[in-house]
Amino acid sequence: MVEVAMAGGVFRRGKKGLYTARLQVPIQFQGFLEKTEIWQATGTSDYEDAIEFRIAWKRRKLAEWNAMLAGAASPPAKSRYEIAAELTAARGFTYRTAKELASGPLEDLMSRFTSLETSKEAPGSATVSALLGAVERPKLTITEVAESMPDRFPEDVKYKNERQKNVWRARWTRPAAKFVELLGNDTVFTEIHRVNQALPFRDALRDRIIDGDILGRSAQKEIQLLNLMWEKFHASLGVDEREMPFSPFAGLGKGFSKLDEEEGRKLQVPLDVIEERIVAKGALDFMNPQARDITLALVETGARQSEIADIPPHSIFLDATVPHIWVRRETGIWAREIKNRRSKRKIPLVGVALEAFRRNPEGFPQYRHKGTYSATANKALHAHGALPEDVTIGGLRHSFEARLKDVLVENDDRAELMGHSVKKARGREVYGDEMELRKKLEWHLRIMFKPRQA
């Protein structure tokens, strides 16, 4: 006797009332399986246990079918390895080659045999090959690993626009290229030796810092990114973090930033410079209109440059009771990922920023998603003496916070106004609602510049 009623993909079957799991076969697998659905006894009359069984069973079957589909197309070695790693992870194990299994704990090997016996796997199946380590690890070079990162972590680039994707990709390809440049060869990533390669790389970077060719903080960041790439690469293969091979880059480069002659913090734009050379009427007429208005918007919003330059038309609210812009993650043709969760915020528009957006109610298409505003603005502002030589346009954001300090805005409120983590600013959990737009408006009006005639 079968109960037709089904919830969560399981139903009771037979006199004992044990649950059976049912799985619809995805259309791409129906051709070689010659089935549209499959059933599997769960061996339990407990509904929650049956659901848990179905989830694990579904994950395992999908991994097996993907392996079968890929096998029909004779995938390259690295694809076979990745499929084997996925199959192994679906069974709750970490992939190990046959050689590693032979020299490892006997308990690990026996538990794999037990898993295969329980599921009655056919000898020679993809799952048997995976759990018993029949596929050798691919020899991917550091360059190949770096270039593969977007494919390994599509969730990290899903909401990024093309420029942001390129920036994210460069996080891995840039330090990898530096490693190849300084050591002279494109080494197999998993075979990088700490003493013979990672330490010489660190020493070569130190020489570059001392010679003034690279900043210490930049070199330190390169090593940190290589260490992170090591962790993410192994994680993408399903390696348990508790069993991850020790990174050859771990802990290297510490203290490199101390070799810099100057503190890495951007200098703020002096307030008298802002008042006399930037917001004064006609002071920026030498700039093209959109670059000028982005600059003026930065003065009174305290926003990051990309938050203004990339903002889409539907996130500009000039007719609202409190005119404002809304910084948030965008999708579709406006796709843009914000820096972090706390960056999502509404910013009131006052003074020259409001005037700038009224002139550009659709935003700034000349610079949107191009990443060219900063270089254009700095070049023009320095050439016309509107910025001191040692200060960049990014200093306007620092000036904005300094102005908030001057009117005694508390640290956590400053963090919220600027899109920083209030939790970090307070050093504890944050409760309650975010600051109302009208309250933000009061603070913006308190520090607003009143333009004088140029």
N, C-alpha and C positions, 0 to 999 in steps of 0.2 A: 504494500500500500504506500502510495506516495502523496504527500501533501503538496498541492500545487502552490499554495501561498508561499511567497518568498520575500525575505527582507534582507538587504545587505548582501545578496548573492548566495544565500544559503537556504536550504529547506530541509524539513524532516522527511525521512524516508524509512520504510520498513516498520516492523512491529516494535522494535526497540526504541523507535523515535530518535535515532541518531541523525545528526545533520549531514547533508551532502552539499558540497560547494559546487557552484556552476560558474563557468567563465565563458564569456562570449569571445570567440577567436577574432582578433582584428583582421580586417579584410586583406592586409598585405601578406598574412600568413596562411590564409584559407586555401590558396592554390596548392602548396606542397603538403599541407596537413590533410586536405580533403575533408575538412570538418568546419562547421560554423560555430560549434560550442563543444565544451568538454565538461565532464563531471568528475568529482573526486570525493570519495568518502572521507569525512573528517575524523571519524572514530570517537566523536563526543556528542553528548546530548545537551551540553552547555552552550547557549547561544553565543556568549562573548568569546569563549574559546574557539568556537567554530568560525567566527568572524576573523579572529586573529590568525587561525590556520589559513583561511582563504587569502588574506593579505599576503602572507609569506609565500603561499603556493602560487598566487598570481605573479608575484615578482620573479619567482624562480622560473615559471613557464615562459614569461616574456623574455627573460634573459636567454633561455635555451632556444626559443624560436628565432631571436635575433642572431644567435650564433649559427643556427642552421641556415638562415637566409644569407648571412655573410659568407658562410662556408661554400654555398653554391656558387658564389662569385669569385672564389679563390682569393680572399683578402690578403694583403701584404702582411709581413711578419708582425709589424707593430699593431695592425688591426687585430690579428689573431690573439696577440698578447692582451690587448685591451678587452676583447671579448672574454677571454679566459679569466681575467681579473674580475670582470663584472659577474660572471657566472659564479666564481668562488665567493665573492662578497654576498651574492644573493643567498648562498647557503650558510652565511654567517662565519666564513673563514677568510683569512688573508692569503692571497696568492703566494705560493712558494714553488720554486722549480723542484723537479724530482731530486736533484742533487741536494738542495737545501732541506727537503723533507727527510732524506736518508740520513743526514747528519743532525737533524733536529730531534725534539722529544718524541718518543714512541707514542705517547698519549695523543699527540696532534694527528699523527698518521692514522691511528686506530679510529679516532673520532670521525675522520674523513671517510674511512671504509664503512663505518656504521651508518653515516648519512647516506652514502650511495646505496647500501644494502636496503635501508628502510624505504627509499624511494624507488627501489627496483630498477636502477639505471642499467641500460643495455651496455655491455662491454664495447668500448670504442666510441661511445657517445661523447659529445662536446663537453658535457658536465663531468664525465669521468676523467677526460683529458685535463680539464681545468683543475679539479680537486687534487689530482695526482701529479700536477706540475709538468705536463708533457710539452708545454710551449715555453721556449726560451725567451727571456726578456729581450726586447729590442735594444739596439745600440743607438739610442737617440743622442745626438750631440747637444751641447748647451744651446747652440743657436736653434736647433730644431725644437727643443723643448720650449724655448722662449716664444718662438713663432706659433706654437700650438696652443698657447694659453687661452686665446679667445674661444677656441673650439672645446677646450676642456672645461671652461667656466662660462658658458653662454649666459648664465644668470647674472654675471657681473657686468655684462655689456648690453643686456636686453633693452634697457631704457636710455642708453646713451645715444647721442647723435654722432655723426661720423667723426667730427673733431674730437669729441670725448673718447670715442673708441680708439682713435689713433693715439691719444695721450695715454690711455690705459695700456694699449699694446706696447708702447714705448717704455713703460715701467719695467718690462721684461727684456725687450730686445736691446735696449740701450746698455744696461749693465752686462748683458751677455756679450755684446759686441766689444765692450771695453775689456772684458776678460780675454776674448780671442785676440784682441789687438796687443795687449800687454804680454801675453804668454806665447803668442805666435802659432797657436793651433786650436782647432775647434774640437775640444775634448768631449768624449762620451760623458754625458752629464752625471750618470750614476757612478762613474768610475773616477770622478775628480778626487784626488788625494789631498788631504789637509796639509801635510808637510811638504809634499813635492809640488803642489800647484796652488792651493788656496793661500798658503802663507807667502809664497813668492808674489802672488797677485796683490796681496795686502801691502807687501813691501814696495812693489812698483808704484802703487797708488800713493804711498807715503812720499816717495821720491818726487812724484808729480806735484804733491802739495807743497813740499819744501821749495821746489823750483818755481812755484807760483803758477803752474799750469792748470790747477784745479783747486777748488775750495775744499777744505777739510770736511765740512759738513756734507758737501756733495759726494765726496768719496765714501764717507761713512754710510750715506744713504744707499749708494750702489751696492755695497756689501750686504746691507740689511735686506735689500730687495732680492739679491741672489739667495740669501738664506730663506726668505719667504717663498721664493720660487721652488726651492728644494722641498719645502713642506707641502706646498699646494700641489706640486707634481705628484708626489707620493700619495697624497690624499685623493687625487683624481683617479689613481689606480686601485683605490679601495684599501690601501694599507692602513691598518689600525694605528692611530697616533701613538699608542703605547709600544708599538713594535717598529716604529719608523726608524730607518737607519740614521745615525747621527749625521747632522749636516756639517760638511767640511768648512762652511762659512760661519758657523755659530760663534758669536762673541768676538769676531774679528772686526777691526776698525774702530773699536771703542776709543774714545778720546781724540779721534781725528779732528773733531770740530774745534778742539782747543788750539790747534795749529793755525787757525785763522787769525789774522791780525785784528780783524774787526768783528764785533758781534753781528750775527746773521740777521738780526731784526731790522725790518725796514724802518727808515726814518720817517717821522710824520712831516707833513707839509706845514711849515710855520703858519700860524693863523693870520699874520699880517700879509703873508704872500697870497693866501687864499683870498683875503679881502681886497687887496690892491691889484693883483695880477690875474685873478681867475673870475671872481664873481662880479667885479666892477663892470658896469655897462660897457659893452664893446671890447672888453679886455681880451677876449678869445676870438676876435673876428678873423684872425690869421688862420684859424683851423677850419676844416670843412664842417658844414653845419651839423652833421650827425655826430662826429667826434667831439665837437664843442658841447653838444647837448648831453651826450653821455657823461662828459667830464662834469658838467654842472649838476647832473643828477646824482653823481657820486658824492658831491660835496654835502648835499643835504639828506641823503638816504643812509650813508654809511655802509652801503651794499658792496659786495664783491663786484669786480668789473664785469665778469661774465653774467652775473645776475641782472645787470642792467642791459648790457649789449645783446644778450640772448633772449630777453623777455618777449613772449609772443603777444599779439594784439589782445587776445581774450583774457590776459592776466593784468591788463591795465584798466583801472576803474576811475575815470576822470569825472563821471557824473554821479558818483556815490556821495552820500552825505559828507563823508570824509574821503576825499580823493586819495587813492592809494594804488600800489601795485601788489601783486601776490606772487611771491617767490615759492615755487613748488615744482615737483617733478612733472614733466610734460611728456606726452606720448604722441604717436602718429607723426605727422610731418613736422611737428614742433618738438619732437623728442629731445629731452634734456634731463639728465640726472643731476640732482642737487648734491652738494658736498656731503651732507649728512642729514639725519632726521630733524635736528634742531634748526637747520637752515630754512625749513619751511616756515614762512611767516608773511604777514601783511605789513607793508611799510607805508606810512602816511607820506603824502607828497606836500612839501611846503616850499615857499620861496622860489629860488632859481630852478629847483628840481621840478616843481609843479609847472613852471613856465616851459621848461624843456620838454616835458611830456605833452603839454598842450600843443607844442609845435610838432610833436611826433606821436600822435595818438595811436598809431599802429606799431610803435616801437622803432627799432633801428636796423632795417633790413640790410643796410650796407655792411654791417658788422656781425649780424646775427649768425651764430654757429661757425664763424670763420676764425675767431681767435686772433684777429689782427689789430684790434683796438689798442691794446697796450703799447705795442711797438710804434704805431702811428702817433698816438698821443704823446708818448715820451719824447720822440724825435722832434715833434713840432714844439712842444712846451720848452724843451731845453734849447732848441735853436733860437727861440724868441725870448729867452731869458725869463720865462714865466715860472720855471721851476729851478731851484738851486741844482747844480750839477750832481751832487751826491744824493739827491732825493728823486724818487720815481712817483708815478701817478698812484701806485698802490699806497703811498703814504697818506692819501686823503682818508682812507678808512681808519688809519691810526689817529689822524687828526680828529675824526668824528668821535672816537672814544674819548680822546683827551678833552674835547668840549663837553661831553657828558659828565666826565669827572669834575670839570670846573663848576658845574651846576649841581654837584653833589648827588648824582644818580648812583644808587647802590650797585655793587658789583654784579649781583645776580640779575638786576634789571638791565644793566648794560649788556650783559650776555644775551638776554632775550631780545633786546633791540637790535643786536648785531648778528643774530643767528648763531650764537655760540651755545654750548651745552650749559644750561643753568645748573644741572646736577654737578658738573665739574666745578663751576664757579662757587657753588655753595659748599661742596664737599660732602653732600648728603642727598638723600632722595628728595624729589620735588613733588609737592602735592598742590591741588587746586588748579584753577583755570589759568590759561595764559593771559598776558596783559591785554586789556581791551584796546581797540584801535584808537579810541578817543584819548585814553591815557597816554598812548604812544605819541599821539598828536601834540599833547601838552608839552612833552619833553622836546620834541622836534622844534616846536615854536620857541621854546626857551633858548635854544642854541642857534637858531636860524640867523644867517647873515642878512643884513639889510644892504643891498648893493648900493654903492656910491657911484657917481658918474666918473668914467675913466678919464 
